[in-house]
């Protein structure tokens, strides 16, 4: 199967959907693909009994009104083809070759997980992963949960867990009380964000909110039963049935790297004032260009869609500047501190896929050597988890991924050889 579109959007979260709407309004033929079965990305994730939020419903209704829009759910990018083509694998259509005039990357971000003793015990997840599991139907009613790590994602996980009937024992934040306090005061300039924070936390009523604290160890017989938290110079233990621990987000840039896009110092896709990347015909928007929240992702997506379709910009640039300033305040307040950046004991697993410890990896000078000698990063997640941790601990840069980016059916790979798209 082969199709051509004026614009292909990779990612159906806030950035991708806004980009698609803007481009479709300008009359472009648009394909929107996402590896999830439902649109919305991580922030607007849908699930059993979870109604789509109003912004998502509005965007999807707008897209359905446009004749030139094709939605491709449960569809993954397997490899780039030529200069303006992609090989896709779709749950509905199998292998698909698409070509495009413009490509918009709205690939979002993934959670940063950092290892600690016991982090592989059943019941230990990321904070965002806990949200996804609950929205997917996992029951947590009556369970005691500790939420730990850093950043606003912890508050979203808190609200989701509480709404599902869980008892959140504590929120453990690595940022200092002073930084968190200054950030809270800055929300007076954004009343909507302040009210959102109040709604998510309920003023932290009925739970502990510990700042300047990190999880040192998870313990249990067969699954997590208690957590040791380092608070300053002392350790405190909390009993729980689940631990959700995430240290912010890491931009998803695998496709951008494979296309040759410039990647910035913190791992983001570098874009100009019109969301254009360093590769001609490729734009990017949302968390893959830097972590800034849903509002920034939406306006960046709209700008990318307008630019890709040749439509004029109006007030979007001013809105983008506003939300970028907010994102910078978040980044400053919740920047990872020394205790979080310190590697755990050498016996701690770094790569869960290949059972490689921190000590085994530490013996090598860079990611490539560690990977060659220990198989670290060669398992199912292809280094998405351990690579981010190694980058934080040792300053290593992971190599650009090579296609196929995910396991693919032989039939999909044959599609590429049967109908190769033209290259310039």
C-alpha positions in Angstrom: 0.0 0.0 0.0 1.4 3.4 -1.0 -0.1 6.9 -0.4 1.0 10.5 -0.9 0.0 13.5 1.3 0.9 17.1 1.3 1.7 16.8 5.0 2.3 13.9 7.3 2.1 14.4 11.0 3.8 11.9 13.3 2.1 12.0 16.7 -1.6 12.6 17.6 -1.1 14.4 20.9 -1.8 18.2 21.5 1.0 19.3 19.1 0.2 16.8 16.3 -3.6 17.3 16.4 -3.3 21.1 16.4 -0.8 20.9 13.5 -3.1 18.7 11.5 -6.1 21.0 12.1 -4.2 24.1 11.0 -2.9 22.4 7.9 -6.3 20.9 6.9 -8.0 24.3 7.3 -5.5 25.7 4.7 -6.6 22.9 2.3 -3.7 20.5 2.6 -4.1 16.8 2.4 -3.0 15.5 5.8 -2.2 12.1 7.4 -1.9 11.9 11.2 -0.4 8.7 12.6 0.2 7.6 16.1 1.2 4.3 17.7 -1.6 4.3 20.2 -5.1 3.0 19.2 -6.7 6.3 20.3 -5.6 9.9 19.6 -4.6 12.2 22.5 -1.0 11.3 23.2 0.1 10.8 26.8 -1.5 13.9 28.2 -5.0 13.3 26.8 -4.8 9.5 27.0 -8.1 7.8 26.7 -9.2 4.5 28.2 -12.1 2.5 29.5 -14.5 4.8 31.4 -12.2 7.8 30.6 -14.0 10.5 28.6 -11.9 12.4 26.2 -11.2 15.9 27.6 -12.9 18.8 25.9 -9.9 20.1 24.0 -9.4 16.7 22.5 -13.0 16.3 21.5 -12.9 19.7 19.8 -9.9 18.9 17.8 -11.1 15.5 16.7 -14.5 16.9 15.7 -12.7 19.6 13.7 -10.6 17.0 11.9 -13.6 14.9 11.0 -15.1 17.9 9.3 -12.1 18.1 6.9 -12.2 15.9 3.8 -8.5 15.8 3.3 -7.5 14.3 6.7 -6.6 10.6 7.2 -6.2 9.3 10.7 -3.9 6.3 11.1 -4.1 5.0 14.7 -2.0 2.0 15.9 0.6 2.9 13.3 4.4 3.0 13.9 7.2 4.5 11.8 9.5 1.6 10.9 12.1 3.5 8.8 12.5 6.6 6.6 12.4 5.9 2.9 14.3 8.1 0.4 14.3 11.8 1.1 10.5 12.3 1.7 9.0 9.0 2.5 8.3 6.8 5.5 7.7 3.0 5.9 4.9 2.5 8.4 3.3 -0.6 10.0 -0.4 -0.2 10.7 -2.6 -2.6 12.8 -5.3 -2.2 10.2 -3.4 -1.9 6.9 -0.1 -3.7 7.6 2.9 -2.3 5.7 2.3 1.2 4.3 4.6 3.5 2.3 3.8 7.2 2.5 5.4 10.1 0.8 5.0 13.8 1.7 5.8 17.3 0.8 6.2 18.3 4.4 6.7 16.3 7.5 5.7 17.5 11.0 7.3 15.6 13.9 5.1 15.8 17.0 6.6 12.7 18.7 6.3 14.0 22.3 8.4 12.8 25.2 8.8 9.8 27.4 9.3 9.5 31.1 12.8 9.6 32.6 13.2 6.6 34.9 16.3 6.5 37.2 17.3 3.2 38.8 17.5 2.6 42.6 17.8 -0.5 44.7 14.6 -2.6 44.1 13.3 -0.6 41.2 12.6 -3.8 39.2 10.2 -5.2 41.9 6.6 -5.7 40.7 4.5 -2.7 41.7 7.2 -0.2 40.9 6.4 2.0 37.8 7.0 5.5 36.5 4.6 8.2 37.6 3.3 8.7 34.0 3.1 4.9 33.7 0.9 4.8 36.7 -1.5 7.3 35.1 -1.5 5.3 31.8 -2.2 2.0 33.7 -5.1 3.5 35.7 -6.6 5.1 32.6 -6.2 1.7 30.8 -8.4 0.1 33.5 -6.0 -1.2 36.1 -7.7 -1.2 39.5 -6.0 0.6 42.4 -8.9 1.2 44.8 -7.7 1.0 48.4 -4.1 0.6 47.5 -1.4 2.7 49.3 0.7 4.4 46.7 3.9 6.5 47.0 4.5 8.9 44.1 8.1 10.2 43.8 10.5 11.9 41.4 10.2 15.5 40.2 8.0 17.9 38.4 4.3 18.6 37.7 3.8 15.1 36.4 3.8 13.9 40.0 0.7 16.1 40.7 -1.1 14.7 37.7 -0.3 11.2 38.9 -1.6 12.1 42.3 -4.9 13.3 41.0 -5.4 10.3 38.7 -4.6 7.8 41.6 -6.9 9.6 44.0 -9.8 9.7 41.5 -9.4 5.9 41.0 -9.8 5.4 44.8 -6.1 4.9 45.7 -4.7 6.1 49.0 -1.7 8.2 48.1 0.6 8.0 51.2 3.2 10.6 50.1 4.5 12.7 47.2 8.3 12.7 47.3 9.8 15.7 45.3 13.5 15.9 44.8 13.5 19.8 44.3 14.0 21.9 47.3 11.2 23.5 49.3 12.6 27.0 48.4 12.5 26.2 44.6 9.0 24.7 44.8 7.8 27.6 46.9 9.1 30.2 44.4 7.5 28.2 41.5 4.2 28.2 43.4 4.3 31.9 43.9 5.1 32.5 40.2 1.8 30.8 39.4 0.0 34.0 40.5 0.9 35.3 37.1 -1.0 32.3 35.5 -4.2 32.0 37.5 -5.5 29.1 35.3 -2.3 27.1 36.1 -2.7 28.0 39.8 -6.2 26.8 39.9 -5.2 23.6 38.0 -2.6 22.9 40.7 -5.1 23.4 43.5 -7.5 21.0 41.8 -4.8 18.4 41.2 -3.5 18.5 44.8 -6.5 19.5 46.8 -4.0 21.5 48.8 -2.1 18.2 49.6 -4.8 17.4 52.2 -4.4 14.1 53.9 -0.9 13.2 52.5 2.8 14.0 53.0 4.5 16.3 50.5 8.2 15.9 51.0 10.6 18.2 49.2 14.3 17.8 48.9 13.8 14.0 49.1 14.6 11.0 46.9 13.7 7.3 46.9 16.7 5.2 47.9 15.3 1.7 48.0 12.2 -0.3 47.3 11.8 -3.5 49.4 9.3 -6.4 49.4 8.8 -10.1 49.1 7.9 -10.7 45.5 6.6 -7.1 45.0 7.1 -3.7 46.6 5.9 -3.5 50.2 7.9 -0.5 51.5 10.0 2.4 50.3 13.0 4.0 51.9 13.2 7.8 51.3 16.3 9.9 52.0 15.2 13.2 53.5 18.2 15.4 54.1 20.6 13.4 56.3 18.1 10.8 57.5 16.1 7.9 56.0 12.3 7.4 56.5 10.3 4.3 55.5 6.9 4.2 54.0 4.7 1.1 53.6 2.9 0.9 50.3 1.5 -1.4 47.6 2.8 0.6 44.7 5.6 3.1 44.0 5.4 5.4 41.0 8.7 7.2 40.4 9.5 9.5 37.5 12.1 12.3 37.0 10.6 14.5 34.3 10.5 13.8 30.6 13.0 13.1 27.8 12.1 14.3 24.2 11.5 11.5 21.7 13.9 12.3 18.9 14.7 8.9 17.3 13.0 9.7 13.9 14.5 13.2 13.9 18.0 11.8 14.4 17.5 9.3 11.7 16.4 12.1 9.3 19.5 14.1 10.2 17.8 16.9 12.2 20.0 18.9 14.6 19.6 17.8 18.2 20.2 20.3 21.0 22.2 20.2 24.2 19.4 18.7 26.3 18.3 16.2 23.7 15.6 18.3 22.0 15.0 18.8 18.2 16.3 22.3 17.3 13.8 24.4 15.5 13.7 28.0 14.2 11.0 30.7 14.8 8.7 28.9 12.4 9.2 25.4 13.9 11.4 24.3 11.0 14.2 21.8 11.7 17.6 21.8 10.1 16.3 19.4 7.4 14.4 20.9 4.5 10.7 20.0 4.5 10.7 18.7 8.2 9.1 20.7 11.0 8.7 19.8 14.7 6.5 20.8 17.5 5.6 20.0 21.1 7.6 18.2 23.7 10.1 16.7 21.2 11.4 20.3 20.8 11.7 20.9 24.5 9.5 20.2 27.5 7.0 22.9 28.1 3.5 21.5 28.7 0.3 21.0 26.8 -0.4 24.7 26.1 3.0 25.2 24.5 2.6 22.0 22.5 -0.7 23.1 21.1 0.5 26.5 19.9 3.7 25.1 18.5 1.7 22.5 16.6 -0.6 25.2 15.2 2.4 27.2 14.0 4.0 24.2 12.4 0.7 23.3 10.6 0.3 26.8 9.3 3.9 27.1 8.1 3.8 23.7 6.5 0.7 24.6 4.5 1.8 28.1 3.6 -0.8 29.9 5.7 0.0 33.1 7.6 0.8 33.4 11.3 -1.1 35.8 13.5 -1.0 35.8 17.3 0.5 32.4 17.7 4.1 33.6 18.2 3.2 35.8 21.2 1.3 32.8 22.7 4.3 30.6 22.2 6.6 33.1 23.9 4.3 33.2 26.9 4.2 29.4 27.3 7.9 29.0 26.7 8.5 31.4 29.6 6.3 29.2 31.7 8.2 26.1 30.6 11.5 27.7 31.6 10.1 28.4 35.1 9.2 24.7 35.4 12.6 23.6 34.2 14.4 25.9 36.6 12.2 24.9 39.6 12.5 21.2 39.1 16.0 20.8 37.6 17.5 17.6 38.9 19.8 18.1 42.0 23.0 16.4 43.1 21.4 13.6 45.0 19.3 12.6 42.0 22.3 12.8 39.6 24.4 10.5 41.8 24.4 6.9 40.5 23.0 4.3 42.9 25.2 1.4 44.2 27.1 -0.6 41.6 25.0 -3.7 42.2 21.9 -1.8 41.0 20.6 -2.9 37.6 20.9 -0.1 35.0 19.6 -2.1 32.0 16.6 -4.2 33.0 16.2 -5.8 29.6 19.7 -7.3 29.6 20.4 -7.5 33.4 23.4 -5.1 33.3 24.4 -3.4 36.5 25.7 0.2 37.1 29.1 -1.3 38.1 29.4 -3.2 34.8 28.7 -0.2 32.7 30.8 2.2 34.8 33.9 0.4 33.7 33.7 1.8 30.1 34.5 5.3 28.7 31.3 5.8 26.6 27.9 4.4 25.7 29.2 2.6 22.6 31.8 0.7 24.5 29.5 -0.1 27.3 26.9 -1.4 24.8 29.4 -3.5 22.9 30.8 -5.2 26.0 27.7 -5.6 28.2 24.7 -5.5 25.8 23.4 -2.6 27.8 20.7 -0.9 25.7 20.3 -3.8 23.3 17.1 -5.2 24.8 13.4 -4.6 24.1 13.4 -0.9 24.9 16.6 -0.3 22.8 18.2 1.9 25.4 15.3 4.3 25.9 15.4 3.7 29.7 19.0 2.9 30.5 20.3 5.3 27.9 18.6 8.3 29.5 20.0 7.2 32.9 23.5 6.7 31.6 23.4 10.1 29.9 22.5 11.7 33.3 25.0 9.8 35.4 28.0 9.7 33.0 27.3 12.4 30.5 27.2 9.9 27.6 25.5 10.6 24.3 23.7 7.6 22.8 24.2 6.9 19.1 21.5 7.8 16.5 19.1 4.8 16.2 19.1 2.7 13.1 16.0 1.4 11.3 13.9 -0.6 11.8 13.1 1.5 14.9 10.8 -1.2 16.3 10.2 -4.9 15.5 8.4 -5.2 12.2 6.7 -7.9 10.2 8.5 -9.4 7.2 5.6 -8.3 5.1 6.1 -4.7 6.2 9.7 -4.8 5.2 8.8 -6.3 1.8 6.3 -3.4 1.2 9.3 -1.1 1.2 11.2 -3.1 -1.4 8.1 -3.7 -3.6 7.1 0.0 -3.9 10.0 2.3 -3.0 9.0 5.9 -3.0 10.9 8.2 -5.3 13.8 10.1 -3.8 15.1 13.5 -4.8 
